[in-house]
Amino acid sequence: MELWIIKLGGSIVTEKQDGAPTIRTSLLSQLCSHIARFREENPDITLLLLHGAGSIGHPLAKEYDLSDKPLDTKRMYGMAKTV
């Protein structure tokens, strides 16, 4: 069994419009369709799907000080809000 890791970067799945970040739902839907078709055609490959937070998650990461510090209760809560 093979394991493939796919990461959908935050800058791909989100977009800043007039300063308000939004999810690119149409593009995300297309990506999901491609991934689903790949899974149907390759049932022996296990996929691990990761995603970035993009412009939606960056303010939360800053608010909860998530960069390069040990996780405490506050940071764990902030990390959960970014996903």
C-alpha positions as CSV (number, residue, x, y, z in Angstrom):
1,M,0.0,0.0,0.0
2,E,1.3,3.4,-1.0
3,L,0.7,6.6,1.0
4,W,0.4,9.9,-1.0
5,I,0.3,13.2,0.8
6,I,-1.6,16.0,-0.9
7,K,-1.5,19.5,0.5
8,L,-3.9,22.1,-0.8
9,G,-2.1,25.4,0.0
10,G,-4.0,28.2,1.8
11,S,-3.2,30.6,-1.1
12,I,-4.9,28.2,-3.5
13,V,-8.1,27.6,-1.5
14,T,-8.6,31.1,-0.2
15,E,-8.7,34.5,-1.8
16,K,-8.6,38.1,-0.5
17,Q,-11.4,40.2,-2.0
18,D,-11.6,43.8,-0.9
19,G,-9.7,42.8,2.3
20,A,-12.3,40.1,3.2
21,P,-10.9,36.6,2.8
22,T,-13.1,34.1,1.1
23,I,-12.9,30.4,0.3
24,R,-12.6,29.6,-3.5
25,T,-15.5,27.2,-3.4
26,S,-15.6,26.6,-7.2
27,L,-11.9,25.8,-7.3
28,L,-12.1,23.7,-4.2
29,S,-15.0,21.7,-5.7
30,Q,-13.0,21.0,-8.8
31,L,-10.0,19.8,-6.8
32,C,-12.3,17.5,-4.7
33,S,-13.7,16.1,-7.9
34,H,-10.2,15.3,-9.2
35,I,-9.2,13.8,-5.9
36,A,-12.3,11.6,-5.8
37,R,-11.8,10.4,-9.3
38,F,-8.1,9.6,-8.5
39,R,-9.3,7.6,-5.5
40,E,-11.7,5.6,-7.6
41,E,-9.0,4.8,-10.2
42,N,-6.4,4.0,-7.6
43,P,-8.0,2.2,-4.7
44,D,-4.7,0.8,-3.4
45,I,-3.2,4.2,-2.8
46,T,-4.0,5.8,0.6
47,L,-4.3,9.6,0.5
48,L,-3.6,12.0,3.3
49,L,-5.1,15.3,2.5
50,L,-3.7,18.4,4.2
51,H,-4.8,22.0,3.8
52,G,-3.4,25.4,4.6
53,A,-5.3,28.2,6.3
54,G,-4.5,31.0,3.8
55,S,-5.7,34.5,4.4
56,I,-8.6,33.2,6.5
57,G,-6.3,31.5,9.1
58,H,-3.4,34.0,9.2
59,P,-5.2,36.6,11.4
60,L,-6.1,33.8,13.8
61,A,-2.5,32.4,13.8
62,K,-1.3,35.9,14.7
63,E,-4.0,36.4,17.4
64,Y,-3.1,33.2,19.1
65,D,0.6,33.5,18.6
66,L,0.9,30.1,16.9
67,S,4.4,30.5,15.3
68,D,7.3,28.5,16.8
69,K,6.1,28.3,20.4
70,P,5.0,25.3,22.5
71,L,1.3,24.6,22.5
72,D,-0.5,25.7,25.6
73,T,-4.3,25.8,26.1
74,K,-4.7,29.2,24.4
75,R,-2.6,28.2,21.4
76,M,-4.4,24.8,21.1
77,Y,-7.7,26.6,21.0
78,G,-6.4,29.1,18.4
79,M,-5.0,26.2,16.3
80,A,-8.4,24.5,16.4
81,K,-10.1,27.7,15.2
82,T,-7.8,27.9,12.1
83,V,-8.9,24.5,10.8
